[in-house]
Amino acid sequence: MNQTVNANRLFLASCFALITTAFSFSIRAGILPQLGTELNLSNEQLGHINQMWFLGFPISMILGGVFYTSIGPKLIMQIALVAHALGILLTIYAVDYNTLLISTLLIGLGNGCTEAACNPMIADAYTGNEMSSKLNRFHMWFPGGIVVGSLISKFMTDSAMTWQAQVWVIIIPTVIYAYLFFGQAFPKPRVSANSTLDNFKAMLNPLYLFMAGCMALTAISEFGPQQWVGPILSKAGASPMLILALVTGLMAVGRYFAGPIIAKINTMGVLLFSAIFALAGLYLMSTMSGSTLYFAAFIYALGICYFWPNMLGYVAETMPQTGALGLSILGGIGMFSSSMFQPIIGSWIDDNKAAAVSKGLVGDVADLAAGQSTLSNMLLFPAILIVAFAALYFFGKKVKVA
C-alpha cells in the first residue's frame, strides 16, 4: 500500500533538522572559551576543532548528492540522525582534544546530510514559486537558529551553566526532527534512479559552472564578515554580537517572506538586488562606527539574506536535470569556499593591522582601521557578483539550457 507524502510535515521536520545545524554552529561558538579553559586547549586547537565542522559539512553534502537518487532522502536523514546524536553525545562526554575533533566532524557530517537530503526533497515535494518560497523559508532557520542558539548560549553562560549543559540543548531539535520524520513517506526524485551520469553531464553546462563560481562568492560574502565580526568590529563602537544577531535575525525574517518578492522580481532579479545591497552594506560597515553600524548591518543583511536559497532555487528551476547532485555540489562549493577564505581573511586583518601601525596608529585606533580595511577588501566579492548577476539577468533568457 502506497503511503501519501505529507509534504508539509516533511518540510517542518526539515526545518528542525536545520535548526540542529544552526544550534551546533552558535552554541559551539558560545562554549569555545569554556572548552579552552577546562580542557587546556590552545586557540589553534580550538580552530582545528571548528574546522572539522566545515570539513564534515561539504563531504557528506556532496556524497549525499551523489547517492540521493539511489538511496533516497529517508536513508540520508537516518544517517544524519545517527551522526548528530553520536556527535552531540561525544562532545558532551569529551575528555580531550581528539575526542572533540571526532565529535565535531560527526556533527558536521550530520549537517551536510541534512542539506543533501532536505534541499532536493523540498524541490521534489513542491513546484514553481512555491518551491522557491519553501526553500527560502527552510533556509531562514539557519540564521534564525543561530539567533536563538546564541541567545540561549549567552543566557546559560551568564547563568554559570556548564558547557556540557549547553550542548545538551542541541539534542532538543534533533529529537523533534527524528519524531517528525519517523514513519513518513518521502517524495521520489523527479529524475530516474540511474541518472547520476546524466546529472554529471548536465553539470558540465556552462550555466551551471557559471553559477558554481557565483556560489563560491555568495557564500564568502555571507560567511566571511559574520565569521570575523568580532575581530573586525571589536573596536568600532558597537557590539559585534548584537550586530551578528541583528544580521541573522533579519535574514530569517527576510527568507520567511521571500515568496511575494520572488514572484514579482523573479529569482535572478532577487540575486542581482542582493549583490547590490551586500556591496552597499559592506561599504557602509567599512566606513561607519558607533551606533550607525547597526544601520549598515541592516543593509548588509538585506543583501546576503537571499543568496544561498535562491542560488539553489535558480539551479533547481532552470537546470532540474542536474538533480540532487547538482544542488549538493553547489552547496558543497559554497562551504569549501567559506573554509578556504578564512585564513586569507585572517591574513588581511594581520596585514592591515601592520599597515595601520606603520602609519603611526596605535591601540584601538589601529584595530579599527585594520577592521575597516579588511571589510574594504571583502567588497571585491559582491562587486564581482553584481556584474555576473546583471549579465545573467539581462541576457539569461538567451542562454540555452541543454
C-alpha positions in Angstrom: 0.0 0.0 0.0 1.4 3.3 -1.1 1.6 5.9 1.7 0.7 9.5 0.9 3.5 12.0 1.1 2.8 14.6 3.8 4.9 17.4 2.2 4.2 19.9 5.0 5.2 17.6 7.8 8.4 16.7 5.9 9.1 20.4 5.5 8.6 21.1 9.2 10.9 18.2 10.0 13.5 19.6 7.6 13.3 23.0 9.4 14.0 21.4 12.8 16.9 19.5 11.2 18.4 22.8 10.0 17.8 24.3 13.5 20.0 21.5 14.8 22.7 22.6 12.3 22.3 26.2 13.5 22.5 25.3 17.2 25.6 23.3 16.6 27.2 26.4 15.0 26.1 29.1 17.5 26.3 27.1 20.8 29.7 25.6 19.9 30.9 29.2 19.3 29.5 30.2 22.6 31.3 27.5 24.6 34.7 27.8 23.0 36.2 29.8 25.8 35.0 27.2 28.4 36.3 24.4 26.3 39.7 26.0 26.0 39.9 26.6 29.8 38.6 23.3 31.1 40.4 21.1 28.6 43.5 23.2 28.4 43.3 23.8 24.6 45.1 26.5 22.7 43.3 28.8 20.3 45.0 26.9 17.4 43.5 23.6 18.7 40.1 25.3 19.0 40.4 26.5 15.4 41.1 22.9 14.2 38.0 21.7 16.1 35.9 24.3 14.4 37.5 23.4 11.1 36.0 19.9 11.4 32.5 21.4 11.3 33.3 23.0 8.0 35.0 19.8 6.7 32.3 17.4 7.5 29.6 19.6 6.1 30.6 19.5 2.4 31.9 15.9 2.5 28.5 14.5 3.4 26.6 17.1 1.4 28.4 16.1 -1.8 28.3 12.3 -1.1 24.6 12.6 -0.3 24.0 14.3 -3.6 25.8 11.6 -5.5 23.8 8.8 -3.9 20.5 10.7 -3.4 18.7 9.2 -6.4 19.8 5.7 -5.5 19.2 5.6 -1.7 16.7 8.4 -1.3 16.3 11.2 1.3 15.0 8.9 4.0 18.2 6.9 4.5 20.3 10.1 4.2 18.3 11.7 7.1 18.7 8.5 9.1 22.4 8.8 8.7 22.2 12.5 9.7 20.3 11.5 12.9 22.9 8.9 13.9 25.8 11.4 13.1 24.1 14.2 15.0 23.3 12.0 18.1 26.8 10.5 18.3 28.5 13.8 17.7 26.5 15.6 20.4 27.0 12.8 22.9 30.7 12.5 22.2 31.0 16.3 22.6 29.2 16.2 26.0 31.4 13.4 27.3 34.6 14.6 25.6 37.7 14.3 27.7 40.4 15.6 25.3 41.2 17.3 22.0 41.0 14.2 19.8 37.5 13.4 21.1 36.3 16.9 20.2 37.8 16.6 16.7 35.9 13.4 16.1 32.6 14.6 17.6 32.7 17.9 15.7 33.4 16.0 12.5 30.4 13.8 13.1 28.1 16.8 13.7 29.4 18.4 10.5 28.7 15.2 8.6 25.1 15.2 10.1 24.7 18.8 9.0 25.8 18.1 5.5 23.4 15.1 5.2 20.6 17.5 6.2 21.4 19.8 3.3 21.9 16.9 0.9 18.5 15.4 1.7 16.3 18.3 2.5 17.1 20.7 -0.4 16.2 18.2 -3.2 13.4 16.7 -1.1 11.7 20.1 -0.8 12.3 20.7 -4.5 10.7 17.4 -5.3 7.7 18.0 -3.0 6.8 21.4 -4.3 6.7 23.2 -7.7 7.2 26.7 -9.2 7.2 29.7 -6.9 6.0 27.6 -4.0 9.2 25.6 -4.3 11.4 28.7 -4.2 9.3 30.1 -1.3 9.7 26.9 0.7 13.4 26.8 0.1 13.7 30.3 1.4 11.6 29.5 4.4 13.6 26.4 5.0 16.9 28.3 4.9 15.6 31.0 7.2 16.1 28.6 10.0 19.8 28.6 9.7 20.2 32.3 10.6 17.1 32.1 12.8 18.5 29.1 14.7 21.8 31.0 15.1 20.0 33.9 16.7 18.1 31.6 19.1 21.1 29.4 19.8 23.3 32.5 20.5 20.8 33.9 23.0 20.4 30.5 24.7 24.2 30.2 25.0 24.6 33.7 26.3 21.9 33.2 28.9 23.4 29.9 30.0 26.9 31.2 30.1 25.8 34.3 32.1 24.0 31.9 34.5 27.3 30.0 35.0 25.9 26.8 33.5 28.4 24.2 32.2 29.3 23.9 28.5 28.0 20.3 28.6 24.6 21.6 29.6 24.6 23.9 26.6 25.5 21.1 24.2 22.5 19.1 25.6 20.3 21.8 24.2 21.2 20.7 20.6 19.5 17.4 21.4 16.1 19.1 21.5 15.6 19.9 17.8 17.4 16.6 17.0 14.7 14.6 18.8 11.9 16.8 17.3 13.1 16.2 13.7 13.5 12.5 14.3 9.9 12.3 15.5 8.5 14.3 12.6 10.4 12.2 10.0 9.5 8.9 11.7 7.1 6.7 9.6 6.7 9.2 6.9 6.7 8.6 3.1 9.2 10.6 1.1 8.8 12.0 -2.4 10.5 10.2 -5.2 13.2 12.1 -7.1 11.9 13.6 -10.3 14.8 12.2 -12.2 15.3 8.5 -12.6 17.3 6.5 -10.1 20.0 5.7 -12.6 20.6 9.3 -13.7 23.8 10.1 -11.8 25.8 10.1 -15.0 23.1 12.3 -16.6 23.4 14.7 -13.6 27.1 14.9 -14.1 26.7 15.7 -17.8 24.1 18.4 -17.0 26.5 20.0 -14.5 29.0 20.5 -17.3 26.6 23.0 -18.8 28.3 26.5 -18.9 25.4 28.0 -17.0 25.9 25.5 -14.1 29.6 26.1 -14.0 28.9 29.9 -14.0 26.5 29.5 -11.1 29.1 27.4 -9.2 31.6 30.2 -9.5 29.0 32.6 -8.2 28.1 30.3 -5.3 31.7 30.5 -4.1 31.4 34.3 -4.0 27.9 34.5 -2.5 29.0 32.1 0.3 32.1 34.0 1.3 30.1 37.3 1.1 27.8 35.8 3.7 30.0 33.8 6.0 33.2 35.9 5.8 32.1 39.1 7.6 29.9 37.1 10.0 32.7 34.7 11.0 35.1 37.6 11.6 32.6 40.1 13.1 34.4 40.1 16.5 37.9 40.9 15.4 36.8 43.3 12.7 34.3 45.3 14.7 35.6 44.9 18.3 36.8 48.5 18.4 34.2 50.1 16.2 31.9 51.3 19.0 29.1 48.8 18.6 28.6 45.3 19.9 29.8 42.7 17.4 27.4 40.0 18.8 24.5 42.4 18.6 25.4 43.1 15.0 25.6 39.3 14.3 22.2 38.8 16.0 20.7 41.7 14.0 22.0 40.4 10.7 21.0 36.8 11.2 17.6 37.8 12.7 16.8 40.0 9.6 17.9 37.1 7.3 15.4 34.8 9.0 12.6 37.3 8.6 13.5 38.1 5.0 13.6 34.5 4.0 10.3 33.8 5.6 8.6 36.4 3.5 10.6 35.8 0.3 7.7 34.3 -1.7 6.0 37.5 -2.8 9.3 39.2 -3.6 10.4 36.3 -5.8 7.0 36.3 -7.6 7.4 40.0 -8.5 11.1 40.2 -9.4 12.0 36.5 -10.2 14.9 34.6 -8.7 17.7 36.1 -10.8 16.4 39.6 -10.1 16.4 38.9 -6.4 20.1 37.8 -6.6 21.1 40.9 -8.5 19.5 43.2 -6.0 21.0 41.1 -3.2 24.5 41.7 -4.6 23.9 45.4 -4.8 22.7 45.6 -1.2 25.5 43.4 0.0 28.1 45.7 -1.6 26.4 48.8 -0.1 26.1 47.2 3.3 29.8 46.2 3.4 30.9 49.6 2.2 28.9 51.3 4.9 30.3 49.0 7.5 33.8 49.7 6.4 33.3 53.5 6.8 31.0 53.8 9.8 31.5 53.4 13.5 29.3 53.6 16.6 25.6 53.2 16.5 25.4 53.9 12.8 26.9 50.4 12.3 23.6 48.9 13.1 22.1 50.7 10.1 25.0 49.4 7.9 24.4 45.9 9.2 20.7 46.2 8.3 21.6 47.0 4.7 24.2 44.2 4.6 21.6 41.7 5.9 19.2 42.6 3.2 21.9 41.7 0.7 23.1 38.4 1.9 19.6 37.2 3.1 18.6 35.7 -0.2 21.9 34.5 -1.6 22.0 30.8 -0.5 18.4 29.7 -1.0 18.0 31.5 -4.3 21.2 30.2 -5.8 19.8 26.7 -5.1 16.4 27.7 -6.3 17.7 29.1 -9.6 19.6 25.9 -10.4 16.6 23.7 -9.4 14.3 25.8 -11.6 16.4 26.2 -14.7 18.5 23.1 -14.6 16.4 20.4 -12.9 18.4 17.7 -14.9 21.4 18.4 -12.5 19.2 16.8 -9.8 20.0 16.4 -6.2 23.7 16.0 -7.1 23.8 19.4 -8.7 22.3 21.1 -5.6 24.6 19.2 -3.2 27.7 20.1 -5.3 26.6 23.7 -5.4 26.2 23.8 -1.6 29.4 22.0 -1.1 31.3 24.6 -3.2 29.8 27.3 -1.0 31.1 25.6 2.2 34.5 24.8 0.7 34.8 28.4 -0.4 33.9 29.7 3.1 36.6 27.4 4.6 39.2 28.3 2.0 38.9 32.1 2.5 39.1 32.0 6.3 42.9 32.1 6.5 43.0 34.7 3.7 40.7 37.0 5.7 42.8 36.4 8.8 45.9 37.4 6.9 44.1 40.5 5.6 43.5 41.5 9.2 47.1 41.0 10.2 48.5 42.8 7.2 46.0 45.7 7.6 46.9 46.0 11.3 50.6 46.1 10.4 49.9 48.8 7.7 47.9 50.9 10.3 50.8 50.6 12.8 53.3 51.7 10.2 51.2 54.8 9.7 51.6 55.7 13.3 48.2 54.4 14.5 48.2 52.6 17.9 45.8 50.6 20.1 42.1 50.7 19.4 42.5 53.1 16.5 44.8 50.7 14.7 42.4 47.8 15.4 39.5 49.9 14.0 41.5 50.9 10.9 42.5 47.2 10.3 38.9 46.0 10.6 37.6 48.7 8.2 40.3 48.0 5.7 39.5 44.2 5.8 35.9 44.9 5.1 37.0 47.1 2.2 38.9 44.1 0.9 35.7 42.0 1.0 33.9 44.5 -1.2 35.5 42.6 -4.1 33.2 39.6 -3.7 29.8 41.3 -4.1 31.2 43.7 -6.7 32.0 40.7 -9.0 28.6 39.3 -8.3 26.8 42.5 -9.4 28.5 42.2 -12.8 27.8 38.5 -13.1 24.2 38.6 -12.0 23.5 41.7 -14.1 24.8 39.9 -17.2 22.7 36.8 -16.4 19.6 38.9 -15.6 19.6 40.8 -18.9 21.0 38.1 -21.1 20.0 34.9 -19.3 16.9 34.3 -21.4 19.2 33.8 -24.4 21.2 31.1 -22.5 20.1 27.7 -23.7 20.0 25.0 -21.1 20.6 21.6 -22.6 
